[in-house]
């Protein structure tokens, strides 16, 4: 169901969360939270998203607030640590926020930085957490040649996430990695969540892994539909967050919890890949207490914002008005 615009805004709270570590160029994360009849939803598209693209984020928030989530198949899920494009000396401090996480995603290809900076950051992860499985995320920051050079310099890696901009470039990177004997997988993020055709990556065999996020894909059920399609085409799936608050993280965890079980050749259940859903650790303050990470795993039980936190973290009036206007613009594209 699609509630009225007035009903959404009447239930809305706009918050401003200070970041402990600068991430995606953001020092403060703003979000509009919706206290709905079925639970809490979140609307927090990044500032560069237009109204039409933001509508998917609004649909995800409406689903959480008015429909709720599918029944979970798991009580806990494994999560990865996330290292922003910080100086290598800061890596141990950031990693300490992720106790027991055996998989680490490292941001690379940051504007103004070099491959040497990326190498130092990845090496710092290896020194601070020996044996960790490492993923790197370039956010479309490399050319094909740069991606190949990075794979040689940074490996061994679990995967290169969105090394280049286009699907055709991803396909070329994947082919050239195989021809060079470099056993590094290619993962697609923006080529799925910011694409008019999220299935094109699979059709062109451009990636081995799909990184899927609830908000930009329009909700938990939409993510599960896309994940099912991509898995049928032999792509692995990693569920991740879009720098969500604790409310948005409820949806990401619900998605991993509801992923259909997979069995290997010995009929053993294959658990989902470590999810990128522990980024709450990058906030100084959030609307709910941080979920505890125990041996690299988190509970999928939803959390509820505390009234005192909503009040303390409330955005200024002008920013509240700005987010309300953004909801109005996106609302016209719902459905």
Secondary structure, DSSP 8 states (H G I E B T S, - for coil): ----HHHHHHTEEEEEEEEEEEETTEEEEEEEEEE-SSSEEEE---TT--HHHHHHHHHHHHIIIII-----S-SEEEB-EEE-S--GGGHHHHHTTSTT--EEEEE---TT--HHHHHHHHHHHHHHSTT-EEEEE-TT---HHHHHHHHHHH-S-SEEES-SSSHHHHHHHHHHHHHTT---EEEESHHHHT-S-TTHHHHTT--SEEEEEHHHHTSHHHHHHHHHHHHHTT-EEEEE-SS--HHHHHHHHHHHHHS--EE-TTS-EE----BB--GGGGBS--SS-----BTTEEE-------HHHHHHTB--HHHHHHHHHHHHHHHTT--
